[in-house]
Amino acid sequence: MPSRFSVQPRNLPLSQIQKFIPKKWRSVGESDPRNCGQSLLCSSHECISGPCKSNNETMVDCLLTTLKDFAGQGHICKAFRTFSLIRTHVSSQTPCDLVIQSLSSLLLCCTNSESLSEGKQIHARIINLGVAHSWNLVPRIITFYTTFDLLDDAHVIAEISNILHPLPWNLLISSYVRRGQNEEAFSAYRQMVSRGIRPDDFTYPSVLKACGGQLNLAFGRDIHKSIDASFLEGNLFVQNALVSMYAKCGEVDVAHDIFERMPVKDAVSWNSMISGYASKGMWNKAFELFDRMRATGAEMDIITWNTIAGGCLKTGNFIGALKLFSQMRSCGIQLEPVATLIGLGACSHTGLLKNGKEIHGLVIRSHLDHFDNVRNALMNMYARCKALKQAHILFQFVDSKTVITWNTIISGFAHWDRSEETSFLFREMLLSGVEPNYITIAGILPLCARVANLQHGKEFHCYLTRREGFEEHLLLWNSLVDMYARSGKVVIARKLFNLMSKKDAVTYTSLIAGYGILGEGREAIELFNEMIRLNIKPDHVTMVAALSACSHSGLVMQGQKLFEQMQSTYGISPHLEHFSCMVDLFGRAGLLKKAEEIIIKMPYESTPEMWATLLGACKIHRNTEIGEWAAEKLLELRPDNPGYYVLIANMYADAGHWNKLAKVRTVMRDFGVRKSPGCAWVDTGSGFSPFLVADTSSGQTNEIYCLLGGLNRQMKDTGHLTTEESSSEEELCEGVF
C-alpha cells in the first residue's frame, strides 16, 4: 500500500486538483478556467477577499485553508491528500511558515483522531524537513505523544528542543501529573528550571498538584517560595493550587491563611478549603465555611454539596444530610450516584422509609438504577427500614449478583434477627457460586450470638478454619469469641482467645462480657487488668462490660474503682450506660441510697430501664419507700414495655397499696398496654420452635413441662429461686390437663 507521503508529480492539471475541492466551494462555473482561483479561495466558513494570484504560493494558501478545514472536521484521509497536494506546489520561494502550518494542522488531526502511525509519519517528515525545533511544532508534537501516553517520547522532544518558553514543559509536566507520575513531574520541573526557563502560572498549579498527590510538603514549600519570588502570588489558579496542596498535606492552618488572604475566590477555592477540613475530620470548620460560602452567593457544584452532606452523614446528623440533599435538588443540581448514596444512607440510619422511597423514584427517573452501588444502597435502605420484602424484590431483580449484593441482603435480614432467612440466603449464595468474604461471615456471626443459635455458629467456625484467606481478619475471630461468650460457652471462647496471635480491645471486651454474663466477675476483672498491662486501651464498651461483670458478681468495691478510673486514668467520659451499670451494681448489693444518688446526680435524663432496675432492686430488698418513688418516676415516663407495669403492680401488691395497683391497671388499659405471654424458643433439632406460657399446642407438651419442672427444682435446690417465687410441679403442669 503506497504511503501517504509518496511523491506526487508536480504541475498537476487543474481538473485533478479540483477533485479535492468540496462542491459547495465552487461558487462559479467549473468550466471557466478564469474563475478557478476565486473558487479555491472560498471555504465553508468564510470567503477570503482579494484576487487570487495564479502561482504556486497562492495555491498553497488555498490548499492550506482546505487542509485546516478537513483537519478540524476530523477527515484525516482528505487532510492527508490535501497535504500531498500542498507538497507538489511547494517551491523554494514558498514561505516556511505555510509548510509548518500545514504540518501542525495535520499533526493536530492525527492527535484528535488518535491516529498514532500516521502521526509518527508526520513527525518523521518534520524531522526530514529540518523544522523539528519550530516553536509552532514542538508543543504539537509533545501533545501528540502525551495523548497516547508515550511520555518518554514526549520528554525527549522537550529535552532536545531549544525553546526557552515553559509551554512544552508545561504540557509534559501536566501529563505526568494526570497519570499520577509525580516523581517524573518533579524531575521535568527541575530540568526546566535548570535550563533557565522561568515557570509561569500554568507550570505551578501542575507541580503543586503533584506535591499534594505525593504529600511532598517540603517540595511544595520550595515551590511556594518560587511563586512569591515570581510575583504570581495574586494569580487565582496558583493560589487555589497552593490552598489545595497545603490542605492535602495536612497543613490546613497554612491553607486557611492563604485562603483568607485571597482577594478573589471561586468555587475551586472554597471546595479546596472545605475538602481540606473534611480530610482532617474537622467537620465543624467545614460546615462553618460552607455557610460562609452560601452567604457570599458563590456557585456551589456537586462536589461541595456531596462533601458537606457526607460530613453530616459521618457525624450522625442524618436529618441534616437529608435537608442538604433536598436543597441540592431545589437548586437544580443533577442527581448523581454519590449524592444518591448519601441520601439513601441517611434514610437507612433514620428509618425514614417514605423519604427513601422518594429517592428511589428519583433514581429511576435519573436512570441511576443500573449502578451496582446505587442498587445495593437501595436494598440496604429498605432492609434497615424493615421493609425486607421490598429489599428482597430488588435483590431478585439483580441479574449479576456480586458478593457485595449478597452481603447487603444477608446483613439486612441479619440486622433484624431473621436467622432462618439469613441462613437460607447464605446457602443460596454458596449454591450460586459466589464465594463469601470476611464481611459476609462477620455479618452473620453476631446474629448467631444474639439468637443463641450455636449450631449455625459452629458451622461458620468450621467454614472459617477450612478456607484460606480468613486468618488475618481479626474481625471474624472477634465475632467468634463474642458468639461463644454470649452463648454461655465461655470456656470455648477462652480457648479460641488463647489461640489468637493478635488481640485488640474488642477481643478482650467480648470475653469480659462473657465472664460477666456467667457471674464470673473476678475472671473478668483479671482479664481487664491483663488488657491494661498489654497497653490495649479500653473504650466505653469495654468499661460497660467490666462494670456489668462487677454488678453480676457483687464486686462493689472493684466496680466503684473502675468507675472512678474511667475518666481519671483512661480518659473516658461516663455515658448513660455506665451510670446504668452503677445503678444496677448498687441495687443488686442493696445499696439503694447510692443507686438513688447516681440517678439524681448524673448529667443525663433518666431512662425507664434505669428506674425499672432500681424498682426491681427495691422489690428484692423490700425497700417500699424508694420503690414507690421509683415506681412514680417510672409511671411518669409512660414506658412502652408492659413488663415495667407488671413490675410496678407487683411492688404495690406486695406493699398492700391496692388503690395504687388499681391506678396502674387503669393506666395500662388507657394506654392500651397488654402483657404479652412469656415465650421461649425451643431447639427441636431441625430448627427453633416458639413455646408460650401454658402452651398445649406442641406435640411434645408433656416432655417440655416435665423438663421445666425438673429445672425449677434444680434452681430451687441451688438457691437461685426463692420459695415464694417458685411454682410447684403441679402448677407447671396445670396447663397440660
TAWO-V702669 format. One record per backbone hydrogen bond with DSSP energy under -0.5 kcal/mol. NH is the residue of the N-H (numbers start at 1). CO is the residue of the C=O. E is the energy in kcal/mol with one decimal. If there is no record, write none. Layout:
BEGIN
nh=NH co=CO e=E
nh=NH co=CO e=E
END
This chain:
BEGIN
nh=6 co=3 e=-1.8
nh=16 co=13 e=-1.0
nh=17 co=13 e=-1.5
nh=18 co=14 e=-2.4
nh=19 co=16 e=-0.8
nh=20 co=17 e=-1.8
nh=21 co=18 e=-1.4
nh=22 co=20 e=-0.6
nh=25 co=22 e=-1.6
nh=26 co=22 e=-0.5
nh=26 co=23 e=-1.4
nh=27 co=25 e=-2.2
nh=32 co=29 e=-0.9
nh=33 co=31 e=-0.8
nh=35 co=32 e=-1.8
nh=36 co=33 e=-1.0
nh=39 co=35 e=-1.8
nh=40 co=36 e=-1.7
nh=41 co=37 e=-0.8
nh=41 co=38 e=-0.6
nh=42 co=39 e=-0.9
nh=43 co=41 e=-0.6
nh=43 co=46 e=-2.3
nh=48 co=41 e=-1.3
nh=48 co=46 e=-0.5
nh=49 co=47 e=-0.5
nh=53 co=51 e=-0.6
nh=55 co=53 e=-1.9
nh=59 co=55 e=-1.9
nh=60 co=56 e=-2.4
nh=61 co=57 e=-1.7
nh=62 co=58 e=-2.2
nh=63 co=59 e=-2.7
nh=64 co=60 e=-2.4
nh=65 co=61 e=-1.7
nh=66 co=62 e=-1.8
nh=67 co=63 e=-2.9
nh=68 co=64 e=-2.5
nh=69 co=65 e=-1.8
nh=70 co=66 e=-2.5
nh=71 co=67 e=-2.8
nh=72 co=68 e=-2.4
nh=73 co=69 e=-1.7
nh=74 co=70 e=-0.6
nh=74 co=71 e=-0.8
nh=75 co=70 e=-2.2
nh=76 co=74 e=-1.7
nh=79 co=75 e=-2.2
nh=80 co=76 e=-2.4
nh=81 co=77 e=-2.2
nh=82 co=78 e=-2.4
nh=83 co=79 e=-2.3
nh=84 co=80 e=-2.2
nh=85 co=81 e=-1.9
nh=86 co=82 e=-2.2
nh=87 co=83 e=-2.1
nh=88 co=84 e=-1.4
nh=89 co=85 e=-0.9
nh=89 co=86 e=-1.0
nh=90 co=87 e=-0.9
nh=94 co=91 e=-1.3
nh=98 co=95 e=-0.9
nh=99 co=95 e=-1.0
nh=100 co=96 e=-2.4
nh=101 co=97 e=-2.6
nh=102 co=98 e=-1.9
nh=103 co=99 e=-2.3
nh=104 co=100 e=-2.6
nh=105 co=101 e=-2.5
nh=106 co=102 e=-2.2
nh=107 co=103 e=-2.4
nh=108 co=104 e=-2.2
nh=109 co=105 e=-2.0
nh=110 co=106 e=-2.0
nh=111 co=107 e=-2.0
nh=112 co=108 e=-2.6
nh=113 co=109 e=-2.1
nh=114 co=111 e=-0.8
nh=115 co=110 e=-2.7
nh=116 co=114 e=-0.9
nh=119 co=115 e=-1.9
nh=120 co=116 e=-2.3
nh=121 co=117 e=-1.7
nh=122 co=118 e=-2.0
nh=123 co=119 e=-2.4
nh=124 co=120 e=-2.5
nh=125 co=121 e=-2.2
nh=126 co=122 e=-2.5
nh=127 co=123 e=-2.3
nh=128 co=124 e=-2.5
nh=129 co=125 e=-2.1
nh=130 co=126 e=-0.6
nh=130 co=127 e=-1.1
nh=131 co=126 e=-2.0
nh=134 co=131 e=-1.7
nh=138 co=134 e=-2.4
nh=139 co=135 e=-0.7
nh=141 co=137 e=-2.7
nh=142 co=138 e=-2.4
nh=143 co=139 e=-2.5
nh=144 co=140 e=-2.2
nh=145 co=141 e=-2.2
nh=146 co=142 e=-2.5
nh=147 co=143 e=-1.7
nh=148 co=144 e=-0.9
nh=148 co=145 e=-0.5
nh=149 co=146 e=-1.6
nh=150 co=145 e=-2.7
nh=151 co=149 e=-1.4
nh=154 co=150 e=-2.0
nh=155 co=151 e=-2.6
nh=156 co=152 e=-1.9
nh=157 co=153 e=-2.0
nh=158 co=154 e=-2.1
nh=159 co=155 e=-2.3
nh=160 co=156 e=-2.4
nh=161 co=157 e=-1.1
nh=164 co=162 e=-0.5
nh=165 co=163 e=-0.7
nh=170 co=166 e=-3.1
nh=171 co=167 e=-2.3
nh=172 co=168 e=-1.7
nh=173 co=169 e=-3.1
nh=174 co=170 e=-2.6
nh=175 co=171 e=-1.4
nh=176 co=172 e=-2.1
nh=177 co=173 e=-2.4
nh=178 co=174 e=-2.3
nh=179 co=175 e=-1.5
nh=180 co=177 e=-1.4
nh=181 co=176 e=-2.6
nh=182 co=180 e=-1.6
nh=185 co=181 e=-1.7
nh=186 co=182 e=-2.4
nh=187 co=183 e=-2.3
nh=188 co=184 e=-2.5
nh=189 co=185 e=-2.2
nh=190 co=186 e=-2.5
nh=191 co=187 e=-2.3
nh=192 co=188 e=-2.4
nh=193 co=189 e=-2.4
nh=194 co=190 e=-2.5
nh=195 co=191 e=-1.1
nh=195 co=192 e=-0.6
nh=196 co=193 e=-1.9
nh=197 co=192 e=-1.8
nh=198 co=196 e=-0.5
nh=203 co=200 e=-0.6
nh=204 co=200 e=-1.8
nh=206 co=202 e=-0.9
nh=207 co=203 e=-2.0
nh=208 co=204 e=-2.9
nh=209 co=205 e=-1.9
nh=210 co=206 e=-1.8
nh=211 co=207 e=-2.0
nh=212 co=208 e=-2.3
nh=213 co=209 e=-2.4
nh=214 co=210 e=-2.2
nh=215 co=211 e=-0.8
nh=216 co=211 e=-2.3
nh=217 co=215 e=-1.4
nh=220 co=216 e=-1.8
nh=221 co=217 e=-2.3
nh=222 co=218 e=-1.6
nh=223 co=219 e=-2.3
nh=224 co=220 e=-2.1
nh=225 co=221 e=-2.0
nh=226 co=222 e=-1.9
nh=227 co=223 e=-2.3
nh=228 co=224 e=-2.2
nh=229 co=225 e=-1.9
nh=230 co=226 e=-1.1
nh=230 co=227 e=-0.5
nh=231 co=228 e=-0.7
nh=232 co=227 e=-1.6
nh=235 co=232 e=-1.8
nh=239 co=235 e=-2.5
nh=240 co=236 e=-2.5
nh=241 co=237 e=-1.9
nh=242 co=238 e=-2.1
nh=243 co=239 e=-2.5
nh=244 co=240 e=-2.5
nh=245 co=241 e=-2.4
nh=246 co=242 e=-2.6
nh=247 co=243 e=-2.2
nh=248 co=244 e=-2.5
nh=249 co=245 e=-1.8
nh=250 co=247 e=-1.4
nh=251 co=246 e=-2.2
nh=252 co=250 e=-1.5
nh=255 co=251 e=-2.3
nh=256 co=252 e=-2.4
nh=257 co=253 e=-2.1
nh=258 co=254 e=-2.2
nh=259 co=255 e=-2.5
nh=260 co=256 e=-2.6
nh=261 co=257 e=-1.5
nh=262 co=258 e=-0.8
nh=262 co=259 e=-0.8
nh=270 co=266 e=-1.8
nh=271 co=267 e=-2.6
nh=272 co=268 e=-2.5
nh=273 co=269 e=-1.8
nh=274 co=270 e=-2.7
nh=275 co=271 e=-2.9
nh=276 co=272 e=-1.7
nh=277 co=273 e=-2.1
nh=278 co=274 e=-2.4
nh=279 co=275 e=-2.6
nh=280 co=276 e=-1.0
nh=281 co=278 e=-1.5
nh=282 co=277 e=-2.5
nh=283 co=281 e=-1.7
nh=286 co=282 e=-1.9
nh=287 co=283 e=-3.1
nh=288 co=284 e=-2.2
nh=289 co=285 e=-2.4
nh=290 co=286 e=-2.2
nh=291 co=287 e=-2.1
nh=292 co=288 e=-1.9
nh=293 co=289 e=-2.5
nh=294 co=290 e=-2.2
nh=295 co=291 e=-2.0
nh=296 co=292 e=-1.7
nh=297 co=293 e=-0.6
nh=297 co=294 e=-0.8
nh=298 co=293 e=-1.5
nh=301 co=299 e=-0.5
nh=305 co=301 e=-1.7
nh=306 co=302 e=-2.6
nh=307 co=303 e=-2.4
nh=308 co=304 e=-2.2
nh=309 co=305 e=-2.8
nh=310 co=306 e=-2.6
nh=311 co=307 e=-1.7
nh=312 co=308 e=-2.1
nh=313 co=309 e=-1.9
nh=314 co=310 e=-2.2
nh=315 co=311 e=-2.1
nh=316 co=313 e=-0.9
nh=317 co=312 e=-2.3
nh=318 co=316 e=-1.6
nh=321 co=317 e=-1.9
nh=322 co=318 e=-2.0
nh=323 co=319 e=-2.3
nh=324 co=320 e=-2.3
nh=325 co=321 e=-2.1
nh=326 co=322 e=-2.2
nh=327 co=323 e=-2.6
nh=328 co=324 e=-2.6
nh=329 co=325 e=-1.7
nh=330 co=326 e=-2.0
nh=331 co=327 e=-1.7
nh=332 co=329 e=-1.4
nh=333 co=328 e=-1.7
nh=340 co=336 e=-1.9
nh=341 co=337 e=-2.5
nh=342 co=338 e=-2.0
nh=343 co=339 e=-2.4
nh=344 co=340 e=-2.6
nh=345 co=341 e=-2.3
nh=346 co=342 e=-2.2
nh=347 co=343 e=-1.8
nh=348 co=344 e=-2.2
nh=349 co=345 e=-1.8
nh=350 co=346 e=-1.7
nh=351 co=347 e=-1.9
nh=352 co=347 e=-0.9
nh=353 co=351 e=-1.7
nh=356 co=352 e=-2.0
nh=357 co=353 e=-2.5
nh=358 co=354 e=-1.9
nh=359 co=355 e=-2.2
nh=360 co=356 e=-2.1
nh=361 co=357 e=-2.1
nh=362 co=358 e=-1.9
nh=363 co=359 e=-2.5
nh=364 co=360 e=-2.0
nh=365 co=361 e=-2.3
nh=366 co=362 e=-2.1
nh=367 co=364 e=-1.1
nh=368 co=363 e=-2.6
nh=369 co=363 e=-0.6
nh=371 co=368 e=-1.7
nh=375 co=371 e=-2.3
nh=376 co=372 e=-2.5
nh=377 co=373 e=-1.9
nh=378 co=374 e=-2.2
nh=379 co=375 e=-2.3
nh=380 co=376 e=-2.5
nh=381 co=377 e=-2.3
nh=382 co=378 e=-2.4
nh=383 co=379 e=-2.4
nh=384 co=380 e=-2.8
nh=385 co=381 e=-1.6
nh=386 co=383 e=-1.6
nh=387 co=382 e=-2.9
nh=388 co=386 e=-1.2
nh=391 co=387 e=-2.0
nh=392 co=388 e=-2.4
nh=393 co=389 e=-2.1
nh=394 co=390 e=-2.3
nh=395 co=391 e=-2.1
nh=396 co=392 e=-2.2
nh=397 co=393 e=-1.4
nh=398 co=394 e=-0.5
nh=398 co=395 e=-1.2
nh=399 co=397 e=-0.6
nh=401 co=399 e=-0.9
nh=402 co=400 e=-0.5
nh=406 co=402 e=-2.1
nh=407 co=403 e=-2.5
nh=408 co=404 e=-2.2
nh=409 co=405 e=-1.9
nh=410 co=406 e=-2.6
nh=411 co=407 e=-2.6
nh=412 co=408 e=-1.6
nh=413 co=409 e=-1.8
nh=414 co=410 e=-2.4
nh=415 co=411 e=-2.1
nh=416 co=412 e=-0.7
nh=416 co=413 e=-0.6
nh=417 co=414 e=-1.9
nh=418 co=413 e=-2.3
nh=419 co=417 e=-1.6
nh=422 co=418 e=-2.2
nh=423 co=419 e=-2.6
nh=424 co=420 e=-2.2
nh=425 co=421 e=-2.6
nh=426 co=422 e=-2.2
nh=427 co=423 e=-2.1
nh=428 co=424 e=-2.3
nh=429 co=425 e=-2.3
nh=430 co=426 e=-2.0
nh=431 co=427 e=-2.3
nh=432 co=428 e=-1.8
nh=433 co=430 e=-1.2
nh=434 co=429 e=-1.4
nh=435 co=433 e=-0.6
nh=440 co=437 e=-0.5
nh=441 co=437 e=-1.6
nh=442 co=438 e=-2.5
nh=443 co=439 e=-1.4
nh=444 co=440 e=-0.9
nh=444 co=441 e=-0.8
nh=445 co=441 e=-2.5
nh=446 co=442 e=-0.7
nh=447 co=444 e=-0.6
nh=448 co=444 e=-1.9
nh=449 co=445 e=-1.7
nh=450 co=446 e=-2.4
nh=451 co=447 e=-2.4
nh=452 co=449 e=-0.8
nh=453 co=448 e=-2.0
nh=454 co=452 e=-1.4
nh=457 co=453 e=-1.6
nh=458 co=454 e=-2.5
nh=459 co=455 e=-1.8
nh=460 co=456 e=-2.2
nh=461 co=457 e=-2.0
nh=462 co=458 e=-2.3
nh=463 co=459 e=-2.2
nh=464 co=460 e=-2.3
nh=465 co=461 e=-1.9
nh=466 co=462 e=-1.7
nh=467 co=463 e=-0.8
nh=470 co=467 e=-0.5
nh=473 co=470 e=-1.0
nh=474 co=472 e=-1.2
nh=476 co=473 e=-1.0
nh=477 co=473 e=-1.1
nh=478 co=474 e=-2.5
nh=479 co=475 e=-1.8
nh=480 co=476 e=-2.0
nh=481 co=477 e=-2.3
nh=482 co=478 e=-2.5
nh=483 co=479 e=-2.4
nh=484 co=480 e=-2.6
nh=485 co=481 e=-2.4
nh=486 co=482 e=-2.8
nh=487 co=483 e=-1.8
nh=488 co=485 e=-1.4
nh=489 co=484 e=-2.1
nh=490 co=488 e=-1.4
nh=493 co=489 e=-2.3
nh=494 co=490 e=-2.3
nh=495 co=491 e=-2.1
nh=496 co=492 e=-2.5
nh=497 co=493 e=-2.3
nh=498 co=494 e=-2.5
nh=499 co=495 e=-1.4
nh=500 co=496 e=-0.8
nh=500 co=497 e=-0.7
nh=508 co=504 e=-1.9
nh=509 co=505 e=-2.5
nh=510 co=506 e=-2.4
nh=511 co=507 e=-1.6
nh=512 co=508 e=-2.8
nh=513 co=509 e=-2.5
nh=514 co=510 e=-1.8
nh=515 co=511 e=-2.4
nh=516 co=512 e=-2.2
nh=517 co=513 e=-2.2
nh=518 co=514 e=-1.4
nh=519 co=516 e=-1.3
nh=520 co=515 e=-2.6
nh=521 co=519 e=-1.2
nh=524 co=520 e=-1.7
nh=525 co=521 e=-2.6
nh=526 co=522 e=-2.3
nh=527 co=523 e=-2.2
nh=528 co=524 e=-2.1
nh=529 co=525 e=-2.5
nh=530 co=526 e=-2.0
nh=531 co=527 e=-2.1
nh=532 co=528 e=-1.9
nh=533 co=529 e=-2.2
nh=534 co=530 e=-1.6
nh=535 co=532 e=-1.7
nh=536 co=531 e=-2.2
nh=537 co=535 e=-0.8
nh=543 co=539 e=-1.9
nh=544 co=540 e=-1.6
nh=545 co=541 e=-2.3
nh=546 co=542 e=-2.5
nh=547 co=543 e=-2.6
nh=548 co=544 e=-2.5
nh=549 co=545 e=-2.0
nh=550 co=546 e=-2.0
nh=551 co=547 e=-2.1
nh=552 co=548 e=-2.5
nh=553 co=549 e=-1.1
nh=554 co=550 e=-0.6
nh=554 co=551 e=-0.8
nh=555 co=550 e=-2.5
nh=556 co=554 e=-1.6
nh=559 co=555 e=-2.1
nh=560 co=556 e=-2.6
nh=561 co=557 e=-2.2
nh=562 co=558 e=-2.4
nh=563 co=559 e=-2.2
nh=564 co=560 e=-2.1
nh=565 co=561 e=-2.1
nh=566 co=562 e=-1.2
nh=567 co=563 e=-0.5
nh=568 co=564 e=-1.1
nh=569 co=565 e=-2.1
nh=570 co=565 e=-2.0
nh=571 co=567 e=-0.5
nh=572 co=566 e=-3.0
nh=573 co=571 e=-0.6
nh=579 co=575 e=-1.6
nh=580 co=576 e=-2.2
nh=581 co=577 e=-1.9
nh=582 co=578 e=-1.8
nh=583 co=579 e=-2.2
nh=584 co=580 e=-2.3
nh=585 co=581 e=-2.6
nh=586 co=582 e=-2.7
nh=587 co=583 e=-2.5
nh=588 co=584 e=-2.7
nh=589 co=585 e=-1.4
nh=590 co=587 e=-1.2
nh=591 co=586 e=-2.3
nh=592 co=590 e=-1.7
nh=595 co=591 e=-1.9
nh=596 co=592 e=-2.4
nh=597 co=593 e=-2.2
nh=598 co=594 e=-2.2
nh=599 co=595 e=-1.8
nh=600 co=596 e=-2.1
nh=601 co=597 e=-2.7
nh=602 co=598 e=-1.7
nh=611 co=607 e=-1.8
nh=612 co=608 e=-2.5
nh=613 co=609 e=-2.0
nh=614 co=610 e=-2.1
nh=615 co=611 e=-2.7
nh=616 co=612 e=-2.7
nh=617 co=613 e=-2.0
nh=618 co=614 e=-2.3
nh=619 co=615 e=-2.1
nh=620 co=616 e=-2.0
nh=621 co=617 e=-2.6
nh=622 co=619 e=-0.6
nh=623 co=618 e=-2.2
nh=624 co=622 e=-0.9
nh=627 co=623 e=-1.8
nh=628 co=624 e=-2.8
nh=629 co=625 e=-1.6
nh=630 co=626 e=-2.8
nh=631 co=627 e=-2.4
nh=632 co=628 e=-2.4
nh=633 co=629 e=-2.1
nh=634 co=630 e=-2.4
nh=635 co=631 e=-2.3
nh=636 co=632 e=-1.8
nh=637 co=633 e=-1.0
nh=637 co=634 e=-0.5
nh=638 co=635 e=-1.3
nh=639 co=634 e=-0.6
nh=642 co=640 e=-0.5
nh=644 co=641 e=-1.1
nh=645 co=641 e=-0.7
nh=646 co=642 e=-1.7
nh=647 co=643 e=-2.2
nh=648 co=644 e=-2.3
nh=649 co=645 e=-2.8
nh=650 co=646 e=-2.5
nh=651 co=647 e=-1.9
nh=652 co=648 e=-2.3
nh=653 co=649 e=-2.4
nh=654 co=650 e=-2.5
nh=655 co=651 e=-1.6
nh=656 co=652 e=-0.7
nh=656 co=653 e=-0.8
nh=657 co=652 e=-2.4
nh=658 co=656 e=-1.4
nh=661 co=657 e=-1.8
nh=662 co=658 e=-2.4
nh=663 co=659 e=-1.9
nh=664 co=660 e=-2.0
nh=665 co=661 e=-2.1
nh=666 co=662 e=-2.1
nh=667 co=663 e=-2.4
nh=668 co=664 e=-2.5
nh=669 co=665 e=-2.0
nh=670 co=666 e=-2.9
nh=671 co=667 e=-2.5
nh=672 co=668 e=-0.5
nh=672 co=669 e=-0.6
nh=673 co=668 e=-2.7
nh=676 co=674 e=-0.6
nh=680 co=691 e=-2.4
nh=682 co=680 e=-0.6
nh=682 co=689 e=-3.4
nh=683 co=681 e=-0.5
nh=684 co=682 e=-0.8
nh=684 co=687 e=-2.5
nh=689 co=682 e=-2.7
nh=691 co=680 e=-2.6
nh=693 co=678 e=-1.5
nh=695 co=692 e=-1.6
nh=701 co=698 e=-1.1
nh=704 co=700 e=-2.3
nh=705 co=701 e=-2.6
nh=706 co=702 e=-2.1
nh=707 co=703 e=-2.1
nh=708 co=704 e=-2.5
nh=709 co=705 e=-2.3
nh=710 co=706 e=-2.0
nh=711 co=707 e=-2.4
nh=712 co=708 e=-2.4
nh=713 co=709 e=-2.0
nh=714 co=710 e=-2.1
nh=715 co=711 e=-2.4
nh=716 co=712 e=-1.9
nh=717 co=713 e=-2.6
nh=718 co=714 e=-2.0
nh=719 co=716 e=-0.9
nh=720 co=715 e=-2.0
nh=721 co=715 e=-1.0
nh=726 co=722 e=-1.3
nh=732 co=728 e=-2.1
nh=733 co=729 e=-1.9
nh=734 co=731 e=-1.0
nh=736 co=733 e=-1.6
nh=737 co=733 e=-0.9
END
